[in-house]
Amino acid sequence: MGKFGAGSWVFAVIVAVLAGGGCGGTSESTSQADCHAFIETGYCPKVVSCYMGQIDQAGCMSVAQMGLDCSKVTGENADPATCMTDLSAATCDTFVVGTSIVLPASCHGLFQLSP
């Protein structure tokens, strides 16, 4: 799978699991900052390490931010730290199943989004 293919499924996974559309904003809440941290220091590093050579950090960030609009985050349904710990501990064999990314249960529905 090439870089474009990897980016396509990264986008689909972010939309399906966390619900969203492009990160941004200058005055962000704690939940919005947690959203950025999830993408930048949890999700994308795991994607890059498991798909070595197929997508880089910048490519993952770009696609993930299209799938999860951190500026629309209004709250959290669970503890982002638990999600990040579980994500960090996941092996590539459990994180990537076939062509799908499988996030730890602690990451499912993590953020509340405004319409």
C-alpha positions in Angstrom: 0.0 0.0 0.0 1.4 3.4 -1.0 1.4 6.6 1.0 -1.9 7.7 -0.5 -3.6 4.3 0.3 -2.4 4.5 3.9 -3.7 8.1 4.2 -7.1 7.0 2.9 -7.7 4.4 5.5 -6.2 6.6 8.3 -8.8 9.2 7.4 -11.6 6.6 7.4 -10.6 5.2 10.8 -10.5 8.7 12.4 -13.9 9.6 11.0 -15.5 6.3 12.1 -14.0 6.0 15.5 -13.8 9.6 16.7 -16.1 11.6 14.4 -14.8 14.7 12.8 -13.2 17.0 9.9 -9.4 19.6 10.2 -7.7 20.7 13.5 -7.1 24.3 14.2 -7.8 27.3 16.4 -5.9 29.8 18.5 -7.8 29.8 21.7 -8.3 26.2 22.5 -9.9 24.4 25.5 -8.2 21.6 27.4 -10.3 19.1 25.5 -9.2 20.6 22.2 -5.5 20.5 23.3 -6.1 16.9 24.3 -7.4 16.2 20.9 -4.3 17.7 19.3 -2.1 15.7 21.7 -4.0 12.5 20.8 -3.2 13.0 17.1 0.3 14.3 17.4 1.8 12.2 20.2 -0.4 9.1 20.3 -2.2 8.2 17.1 0.2 9.3 14.4 3.4 8.0 16.0 1.7 4.6 16.3 0.5 4.7 12.6 4.0 5.7 11.4 5.7 3.0 13.4 3.3 0.3 12.2 3.3 1.4 8.6 7.0 2.2 8.3 7.8 3.8 5.0 4.1 4.0 3.9 3.2 7.2 5.7 5.2 9.8 7.6 4.3 11.9 10.7 3.4 14.9 8.5 1.2 12.9 6.2 -0.6 11.2 9.1 -1.1 14.5 10.8 -2.6 16.1 7.7 -5.0 13.2 7.1 -5.9 12.8 10.8 -6.7 16.5 11.2 -9.1 16.2 8.3 -10.8 13.4 10.0 -11.0 14.8 13.5 -11.7 18.5 13.7 -10.1 19.4 17.1 -11.7 22.9 16.9 -15.1 21.3 17.3 -14.2 19.3 20.4 -16.4 20.4 23.3 -15.6 17.7 25.8 -14.3 14.2 26.5 -16.2 11.0 27.2 -13.2 9.3 28.7 -9.6 10.0 30.0 -7.3 10.8 27.1 -4.3 9.7 29.2 -5.7 6.2 29.5 -6.3 6.1 25.7 -2.7 7.3 25.0 -1.2 4.8 27.4 -3.2 1.9 25.9 -2.3 3.1 22.4 1.4 3.3 23.2 1.2 -0.3 24.7 -0.6 -1.7 21.6 1.5 -3.9 19.3 1.3 -3.4 15.6 -0.4 -6.8 15.4 -3.3 -5.6 17.6 -3.3 -2.0 16.2 -3.4 -3.0 12.5 -5.7 -5.9 11.6 -5.7 -6.5 7.9 -6.1 -3.1 6.4 -7.9 -1.6 9.4 -6.7 0.3 12.4 -8.1 -1.0 15.6 -7.9 1.5 18.5 -7.9 0.3 22.1 -11.4 0.4 23.7 -10.3 3.3 25.9 -10.0 5.5 22.7 -13.5 4.7 21.3 -15.7 7.8 21.3 -13.1 9.7 23.2 -14.1 13.2 22.2 -17.4 15.1 22.1 -17.9 17.2 19.0 -20.1 20.2 18.3 -22.1 20.0 15.0 
